[in-house]
Amino acid sequence: MSSPNFIDYVKFHARSGAGGAGCLHFHREKFIPQGGPDGGDGGHGGSVILKGNSQLWTLLHLKFRKHIRAEHGEGGQGQDRTGSDGKDEIIEVPLGTVARNAETNQIVCEITDDGQEFVLAPGGRGGKGNTFFKSSTNQAPQHAQPGEPAIEGWFILELKLLGDVGLVGFPNAGKSTLLSVVSAAKPKIADYAFTTLTPNLGVVSYRENQSFVMADIPGIIEGASEGKGLGIRFLRHIERNSLLLFMVPADSPNIKDEYDVLLNELKQYNPELLDKKRLLAVSKSDMLDDELKTAIKKELPKGVEAVFISALTNQGIVELKDLIWKSLH
């Protein structure tokens, strides 16, 4: 999945439907001059509802919907006729969507399952007609309830991709190349920084018809957590990954230092990211001989399993898949 139309952030105004007013009415018919109350209840207003859809990968369909309105409930009528309920407005969103209140920035809900629903703005209840208030002591009630008002507000939807493995690295570390080799994804690949401008998802086949999902996150640079470069726009996608695969090219001046910089950016953005399982892949290793690999191994960061890979020659790819599968399970 990669597209210039990949949208992972939208802001819109949602308003539910107001409840219909209850009816104040008395039965009138020939030969029944003083019929009792027969005012019907008002219909309930429609709600604005978020619903998870596993077939969606982007919020593009909401990009130009700045105002989302549910229908109002209709008022009650005589002869105990209840007003029609307003139609709900159902907003389908990709799995991994987080809804926030735009004014307080508080998380309202997270949609992670297909078919999961959350009422973002509940519709107002319909008012009771005067029939409801009839009693033995009040045979002719002269009042009916108004419907409840609509609820409205500004909301923000953010998409955090759901992937088993998130690729973390500087621009041009070989993340997109790896994804293109191990899956059917076809990300844009070129020998310059920031080739990847949108996240890519690929399903990686494993032994015995098993698979896992790998997410190629656009490159992070030092200072990304402070808003530099492109990384800050995509750091939130890393939050959803079960495993983080750090990628540092073999021709890096200092693999450990580069790994530490990446780790620090994640820490500055969200310290909880350091609790995730981590692996290290030294990419572009086809340029290394055994002697160089032995020397580099001594300088690799401690506490993280590492593997030398080359997407060009498929070196270490099977070993990497085995290591990922073992870590995920």
Stockholm file with secondary structure:
# STOCKHOLM 1.0

chainA/1-329         MSSPNFIDYVKFHARSGAGGAGCLHFHREKFIPQGGPDGGDGGHGGSVILKGNSQLWTLLHLKFRKHIRAEHGEGGQGQDRTGSDGKDEIIEVPLGTVARNAETNQIVCEITDDGQEFVLAPGGRGGKGNTFFKSSTNQAPQHAQPGEPAIEGWFILELKLLGDVGLVGFPNAGKSTLLSVVSAAKPKIADYAFTTLTPNLGVVSYRENQSFVMADIPGIIEGASEGKGLGIRFLRHIERNSLLLFMVPADSPNIKDEYDVLLNELKQYNPELLDKKRLLAVSKSDMLDDELKTAIKKELPKGVEAVFISALTNQGIVELKDLIWKSLH
#=GR chainA/1-329 SS CCCTTCCCEEEEEEECCCCCCCCCCBCCBTTBTTCCBCCCCCCCCCCEEEEECTTCCCSGGGTTCCEEECCCCCCCBTTTBCCCCCCCEEEEECTTEEEEETTTCCEEEEECSTTCEEEEECCCCCCCCGGGGCCSSCSSCCCCCCCCCCCEEEEEEEECCCCSEEEECCTTSSHHHHHHHHBSCCCCCCSSTTCCCSCEEEEEECGGGCEEEEEECCCCCTTGGGTCTTGGGTHHHHTTCSEEEEEEETTCSCHHHHHHHHHHHHHHHCGGGGGSEEEEEEECGGGCCHHHHHHHHTTSCTTSEEEECBTTTTBTHHHHHHHHHHHHC
#=GC SS_cons         CCCTTCCCEEEEEEECCCCCCCCCCBCCBTTBTTCCBCCCCCCCCCCEEEEECTTCCCSGGGTTCCEEECCCCCCCBTTTBCCCCCCCEEEEECTTEEEEETTTCCEEEEECSTTCEEEEECCCCCCCCGGGGCCSSCSSCCCCCCCCCCCEEEEEEEECCCCSEEEECCTTSSHHHHHHHHBSCCCCCCSSTTCCCSCEEEEEECGGGCEEEEEECCCCCTTGGGTCTTGGGTHHHHTTCSEEEEEEETTCSCHHHHHHHHHHHHHHHCGGGGGSEEEEEEECGGGCCHHHHHHHHTTSCTTSEEEECBTTTTBTHHHHHHHHHHHHC
//
